[in-house]
Amino acid sequence: MSELSPRDKLAAARTLASFRAWYLTQILFSLMPVEAKIGTLAVDKGLRLYFDPDEVNKWEVSAIATVLEHECYHILRNDLERKQDRDPIRWNIAADAAINDDLYKLKYKWPIKDYIIPKMLGLKDGETAEFYYENMKVKVKECCCGGISGNPGEWEKVDKDGKDSQGNQVIKGELPPALPGSEVESIRRNVAETCKTAGNIPQHLRVWANDFLTPPRIPWRKLLMMRVKASLFTAAGASDYTYKRPSRRSEGLRRIWPNAPIMPSMHHPLPRVSLVVDTSGSMYGESIKLAFSEILGVVRALGCPVKVYATDAAVEAIANVGSVKDLDKIDFGGGGTDMGIGMKEASKDKPDLIVVLTDGYTGWPTPEEVNPKKIIVALTTTQKVPEYYNVVRIDD
């Protein structure tokens, strides 16, 4: 029996992965293989699967299947969009750790011994990529998964002949057209629907699916940016410069002037936000679901966990929330309502902005007790709120 070619091994690995993780079948078979001299496997946002035939030849089929599943999770978790203006290499490592802490528990075979897990970063399992990015304590070797992880490789910048900027032949054969973003989003939604309703699904995927299929009603990123531009975040201004992501003009300038300095790009800082969520008895049912969805919307807009104060007639719990699984930490209350207590407690931490999620059946602190200019009230009902507060309605 002849030895499998790299493409045959890749096909066999894709089939094995679809048996092991049947809920990923649609995304696995949407990947379009592209032979490329990159030293690994990687995907781009158009679902092109780059593979190095020399490396694939060395790996076992089961190990290739593990890497394929890993790449699928970069796509499902939308790591490219979540990256924002973070350092691409550090973000790639953090995103890998967030994925692999779920995969290594399945005892899968890997092609390398030192694949990235949270323990290598000096951190515990079960956190988000944003948490690992901010808190990693150990430098590890980069493992590039391509632009879909927020760390684009040179092979994603080749010319029409498949050559990189140095003239090296990177891509072999014709590069297939990238899938449009709408189609990729449709695939992600189909996988989420499957994971939400089917049995025998890993818990981390069920959490992701619930988060994905319950979007917030308020465009928090836009709203928070408006707050920045309104000089709420005066310490850094509405915009600033950053060297984390150099200006795209730098490359063109260096072609004319080789010793040109690296130019920074514009960066739009977001305020440090705390949330006060109403967990009184009147909120339970549809209102609390809306409020929890909006909490996750703020988390996604900021790209990091937020401090949440669960409040009824007292502050029942204070916790950092970064994903759906953290909502259990604040699901306490059920009594009367006094949102002023939570607002005053949150003010002690001196955040740039406090978001209050409530049905409005509460008394309100006066401007002498809290600064209303630093507060957004997100209402789940049509209750009236004192005019000195900025109000948005979740049901609008």
C-alpha positions, 0 to 999 in steps of 0.5 A: 500500500502506497504512503499517503500524499500530504493532501490525502493525509489532510483529507483523512484528518478532516474526516477524522476531525468530523467524526470526533467533533461532528458539530464542526463538520460544516466548517471543517468541509468549508476549508479550502486547502492551499499548499504553502511553504509556511512550516505549519497549518493556518487559515485566513478569514476567507476560510482558505486552509494553508498547509505545508506539505513537508510538515504534514508529511511528518505529522500523524493523521490524528495530530493533523485533525487536532490542529484542524479543530484548533483552527476551526475554533479561531474562526468560531470565536471570531478571534480576528475581530476580537483582537482590535488593536492588540499586539498580533503575536501576543494576541495569537498566543492568548487566543491559542491558550484559550482554545487549547485549554479546552482541546487538551482535556480531550487527550488528543494527539498533537504534532508538537510537544509544547503546544500553548496552554494556560499553564505555560503562561503562568495562568489557570484554565477556563479564562478568555483570550482577553484575560490571557493577553493582559495577564500572561507572565511567561514568554512563549514561542510564537505559534502563528495560526494566521490572520484569523487569529489576528496574526497575519502571516507573510503567505497572506500577502503574496502576489498573484503568482504566489510570491512573497515580498522577497520573491520567494514562491510561497503558494503552490498552484492557484489561490482559491477565492476567499469566502465572503464574510457573510457566508463565513458568518452564516457558517458560524451561525449554523454551527451555533444553532447545532451546538445550542440544541444538540446533545453531547456538545462540549460545555465551552461550545454550548456557552459560545453558542448561547453567547453568539445567538443572543446578541445585545440590542444596544450597539455598545461599542458605538455608544461607548465611543460616543462617550469618549468623544464627548470627553468622558474619557478625558485622561486619554482624549477621544483618540490617541497614538499607538505603536502597537499597530504601526501606521500603514503609511510607514511601509510606503515611506520606507520604500522612499526613505529606508531609514524613515521612522516608524509612524504610529497609528490612531488609537481610540481608547475606550472608558473603564466601565463598571456595570450595576445590574438589577437582580431584584425580584421584578427583573426575573424573566425576560428582563434579566435575560435582556440585562445579561445579554447587554452585559456581554455586549459591553464585554465584547465592545471593550474586549475585556472583562468588566466589574459587575455589581449585582444589586437588589436592596443591597449589593449581593455580589461583585464579580468580573464578567468576561463570558457567559459562564461568569454570569453565574457569579452575579445571579444573586438577589430576588429581593427589593430594589435600591439601585442607588446602593449599587451605583454608590458602591461602583463609584468608589472604584472611580470608573470612567463610566457606570452602566446601570441595567434595570427595569427602573422600578427603583429610587434614584440617587441625586446628583450630589450622591453620584455623578450622573455625567458618568452614568448610562441607565439601560432600561428594560421597560418604559419607566421614567428616570430623572432627566439628569441621567442619560437613558437608553432603552433596551427594548427600542 
